[in-house]
């Protein structure tokens, strides 16, 4: 089972949109996809009409009952999205209380890792959406994944957020046996503006092969798909942004899959 985290310490850069778009395209390929919403604001959950202030079981439940984590408990937290091959563990507003709890309680950093290990084999790929804040939730998401995608809006302030994010990865890399692999995904690119063009150039020059060679363009169809609660590829399969996300998924999978192995084999055999 592959686990990917989508994170950035700056908000509004397209994390949730990227999560939903990639999840939908994986599901389209017949992969069993699980979405995890670790943001107390619950944008990912709301996308699929599960409101964080109304859900019974959620990602917060996993932290609450971390000492009794089991496959059955994790399954109880999973809800359907209404789309084939696409399931969700929704967020809860109560996640916002975890930071102060984590100070006095042990075992909080690997809750999501243990939860995913309990259902290993039941899904092909897990995508984790994070809050734009370095804390116990992001720590869990980074500890649980093999690959990190960092969406970065092509504008100046987002470049500062990217610097903070890469500094965080350097710090966390010291506590991992292997450095966390990550890819930078330029988003909201508008070729009509000089600021967007210059920012994209700066990202590529500054981070070299860590940057996906493409970019996600500004596309109103993404906003319309979100409003409708429909994965972008089902809302308009040939939109510019959907085609870009298809390219991103193909590129990203090629970096995760050993030569000679199929995507299906890699997804089924990759260890948590």
Order of alpha helices (4+ residues) and beta strands (2+ residues): beta-alpha-beta-alpha-alpha-alpha-beta-beta-alpha-alpha-beta-alpha-beta-alpha-beta-alpha-alpha-alpha-alpha-alpha
